[in-house]
Amino acid sequence: MKVIRNVVIIALLALGLTVLPGGGNVAEAILVTLSIVFAVAIGGMLIRLWKSTGLQRDTFTDRQRWLVYGSIGAIALMIVGADEMLSSGPGTIAWVAILIASGWLIFNTWREAQSI
């Protein structure tokens, strides 16, 4: 019974956002707010991860450091340029390939540093 009630509440809220005047603006504001909250949460998680892995980063060789930081930079560029890259087929393929390659480089470099 609770599930049906919750579904009805969500359906009424969605109906209100689509039918009432200004509903599109409210929906857009909600999505922007959720996006900002999500970005802040990811940033907080990355800061915590950065602080907790300081000793590991200090044990990396220069080559490993370059690989990890370059991969992080490539991921950041892909996030920033997602709108432009995802607007075409080849751009989407390149975007996914760069993200996968960067993630693999970070993981492989970390695994290599742990095995020493």
N, C-alpha and C positions, 0 to 999 in steps of 0.2 A: 504494500500500500504506500509506503514511504517513497519507493522508487517512482511510482506513477505520479505521486504528488510533486516530486522533484522535477520530473520530466515536464509536467504541465507548467510549473513555474518557469523553467527555462524557455519553454515554447512561448509563454506569454511575454517574457522579456524580449525574446527575439522578434515577436510580432510587434511589440511596442517600438523597437528600434527601427523596424522597416516601415511601419505605417505612420507613426507620429512625425510631424514636421521637425526637422532638425535631428532626426534619429540617425541619419548617416554621419552627421558631425559628431554626435555623441559616441557612436560606434568607432569612428576614427580616433577620437580622443582616448577611448578606452584601449584601443590597440596600441597607440603610441605610448601610453602609460605602461602597459604591460611589457612592451618592447624595452623601454628604459629600465624598468625593474629587472627584467631578465638580463640585460647588459650589465647592470650594476652587480647582480648576483654572480655572473660569470667573472667579472673583474675582481670581486672579493675572493672568489675561489682561487683565481690565478695568483693573487697577491699572497694568499695563505700558502699555496703550493710553492711559490717562489721563496718565501721565508723558511719553509720547512726543508727545502732541499739545498740550502746554501753549501753545506759541506760536500755534497755530491758534486755540485757545480765546480767547486774549488779543485776537485781531483781530476777533472776533465783535462785532456791535452788541448793544445791550441787548435788542432784540427777538429777535435770533437766539439769544442766551443763554437768554432765557425759554423759547423754543420747544424748544431742545435739553434743557434741564434739566427742563422740564415733561414732555416726552416720556419722558425717563429715569425720572422719578418715576412716570408712568403705567405704564411697563413693570414697574417694581419692584412697584407695587400689584397688577398682574395676576399676577405670579409669586407674591406672598404670598397672594392670594385665589383662586388657581387651583382649589383643592378646592371652594370655595363656588360659584364662577362656573361651573365645568364640570359641576355636578350637575344643571343644567336646560338645556333647549334654548335658550331666549332668553339665558340666561347665557353659554352657549358661543358663541353668535353675537356677543354683545357683547364677550366676551373676545377672540375672534379679530379683530373689527373694531377694538378699541382697540389691540391689538398691531400690526396692519397700519398703522393711522393714525399711531401713534407712530413706527414704523420709517420710514414715508414722510416724516414731518415731520423726523426727524433727517437722513435722507439728502438731502432737498430743501434743508434749511437749510445743510448742509455744502456741497452743490453750489453754492448761491447765494453762499456766502462765498468759495468758490474762484474764482468767475467775476469777482470784483471786481478 
